Amino acid sequence: MKIDIVTIFPEVIKTYLEIGVLGRAIQQKLLEINVRNLRDYSEYPHRQVDDYPYGGGAGMVLMAPPLIKAVESLVENNSVVILTSPQGCKFHQKLARQFLQQEHLVIICGRYRGVDQRFIEGWVDQQVSIGDYILSGGELPSMVVVETVARLIPGVLNNSENLDLDSFSNGLFEEDLYTRPREVDGRKVPDILLSGNHKQIEQWRSEQREIKAKELKKNINNKIK
């Protein structure tokens, strides 16, 4: 799979790509990721890529021409162009699996107040948001999308990283997890996990995943005041 990421802050993304799951996927050539500086596609003085919005108002807007030039130089026959935007559809595991089926993703990192609407209408296939909150730009969302998709590529995860047990992979959350020591400040590891009975342990874990999912979904609004 190939992914091109277009951003005005390439150094932010390049650092993240060197470690963990993404770094391993790239080293094993299971995933090709290219980080493109949007300013390299600007034909304006001082490599300008943004300007004031027509009609006035605070904030700058990413200009269409540099974005168009970037996309048209990168897209291939089967490319999908994604824009990180608060107006996009909410990113989730099912969408990540859909992206996995694509041969080439071009991810545009939004910035400032937004992106010229003419670029969105003519060149963007999918707008994606990672949540209902405000960030300074699309670099973090782009990494969320890329890592979520990368984890689904066969061979990326090692034996200690079980994709099937990850939260949201099967519509449930992970069960409560414990490791050494057996007791922390009077709180003990559940006896069932120390029993050695793997069948009962797996049954307990399955029950806990369902209970936890129901509790978290029910109480999430009560925790945010």
SEPADREN-694750 format. One record per residue (C-alpha): x, y, z. Coordinates in steps of 0.5 Angstrom, whole numbers, plus 500, padded with zeros to 3 digits. Example, Ala and Ser with C-alpha at 12.3 -4.5 7.8 and 13.67 -1.06 7.14 Angstrom:
2
(site (525,491,516))
(site (527,498,514))
This chain:
225
(site (500,500,500))
(site (502,507,498))
(site (501,513,502))
(site (502,521,501))
(site (501,526,506))
(site (501,533,504))
(site (503,538,510))
(site (506,545,511))
(site (510,541,517))
(site (513,535,514))
(site (518,535,520))
(site (512,533,525))
(site (510,527,521))
(site (517,525,519))
(site (519,524,526))
(site (513,520,528))
(site (514,515,522))
(site (521,513,525))
(site (518,509,531))
(site (513,504,533))
(site (508,500,528))
(site (509,505,523))
(site (517,505,523))
(site (517,497,523))
(site (512,497,517))
(site (516,502,513))
(site (522,498,514))
(site (519,491,512))
(site (517,495,506))
(site (509,493,508))
(site (508,500,507))
(site (510,506,503))
(site (509,513,506))
(site (512,519,503))
(site (511,526,506))
(site (510,532,502))
(site (511,539,503))
(site (505,543,501))
(site (510,549,500))
(site (514,546,494))
(site (508,546,490))
(site (507,553,491))
(site (508,558,485))
(site (507,564,489))
(site (512,569,492))
(site (516,566,498))
(site (512,559,497))
(site (506,562,500))
(site (500,557,501))
(site (495,561,504))
(site (491,568,504))
(site (485,572,507))
(site (478,569,506))
(site (474,573,501))
(site (468,577,505))
(site (473,578,511))
(site (473,575,518))
(site (479,572,522))
(site (484,567,520))
(site (487,564,514))
(site (485,559,508))
(site (489,554,504))
(site (489,556,497))
(site (487,552,492))
(site (492,552,486))
(site (498,549,491))
(site (493,544,493))
(site (491,542,486))
(site (498,542,484))
(site (500,537,489))
(site (494,533,488))
(site (495,532,481))
(site (502,531,481))
(site (501,525,486))
(site (495,522,484))
(site (495,515,480))
(site (489,511,477))
(site (487,508,483))
(site (488,514,488))
(site (483,516,494))
(site (484,523,496))
(site (483,525,503))
(site (482,531,507))
(site (483,532,514))
(site (477,537,516))
(site (472,538,522))
(site (467,538,517))
(site (469,531,515))
(site (465,524,517))
(site (468,521,523))
(site (473,516,523))
(site (472,509,525))
(site (475,502,525))
(site (470,500,519))
(site (473,506,515))
(site (480,504,516))
(site (478,497,513))
(site (475,501,507))
(site (482,505,506))
(site (486,499,507))
(site (483,496,501))
(site (485,502,497))
(site (492,502,493))
(site (494,509,494))
(site (492,514,499))
(site (493,522,498))
(site (492,525,505))
(site (491,533,505))
(site (493,536,512))
(site (488,542,513))
(site (491,548,517))
(site (488,555,519))
(site (481,557,518))
(site (480,552,513))
(site (481,550,505))
(site (479,553,499))
(site (472,550,498))
(site (473,550,490))
(site (479,545,492))
(site (474,540,496))
(site (469,540,491))
(site (474,538,485))
(site (479,534,488))
(site (477,531,495))
(site (474,524,495))
(site (473,524,502))
(site (473,529,508))
(site (475,525,515))
(site (475,528,522))
(site (477,524,528))
(site (473,528,533))
(site (468,534,535))
(site (474,538,538))
(site (479,543,535))
(site (486,542,533))
(site (491,547,530))
(site (492,543,524))
(site (491,536,520))
(site (498,533,522))
(site (495,529,528))
(site (489,527,525))
(site (493,524,519))
(site (497,520,523))
(site (491,517,527))
(site (489,515,520))
(site (495,512,517))
(site (497,508,524))
(site (490,505,524))
(site (490,503,517))
(site (497,500,518))
(site (496,496,524))
(site (491,492,519))
(site (496,490,514))
(site (498,483,515))
(site (505,482,518))
(site (505,489,521))
(site (503,487,528))
(site (508,482,532))
(site (506,476,536))
(site (505,481,542))
(site (500,485,539))
(site (493,481,537))
(site (489,485,533))
(site (483,481,534))
(site (483,483,541))
(site (484,491,540))
(site (478,495,542))
(site (473,497,537))
(site (476,491,532))
(site (470,487,534))
(site (465,492,536))
(site (467,492,544))
(site (473,495,548))
(site (478,491,551))
(site (477,488,558))
(site (481,490,564))
(site (488,489,564))
(site (493,487,569))
(site (501,485,570))
(site (506,485,576))
(site (506,486,581))
(site (500,482,584))
(site (498,487,589))
(site (498,495,588))
(site (496,499,594))
(site (491,494,596))
(site (488,492,590))
(site (489,485,587))
(site (489,482,581))
(site (483,478,580))
(site (483,471,582))
(site (481,468,576))
(site (487,471,572))
(site (492,467,577))
(site (488,460,576))
(site (491,457,570))
(site (485,455,567))
(site (485,458,560))
(site (478,456,558))
(site (475,460,564))
(site (480,466,563))
(site (478,467,556))
(site (470,466,558))
(site (472,472,564))
(site (475,476,559))
(site (469,476,554))
(site (464,477,559))
(site (468,483,562))
(site (469,486,554))
(site (461,486,554))
(site (460,489,561))
(site (466,494,560))
(site (463,496,553))
(site (456,497,556))
(site (458,501,562))
(site (463,506,558))
(site (458,507,553))
(site (452,509,558))
(site (456,513,563))
(site (461,517,558))
(site (456,523,558))
(site (456,523,565))
(site (463,524,566))
(site (464,530,562))
(site (461,536,566))
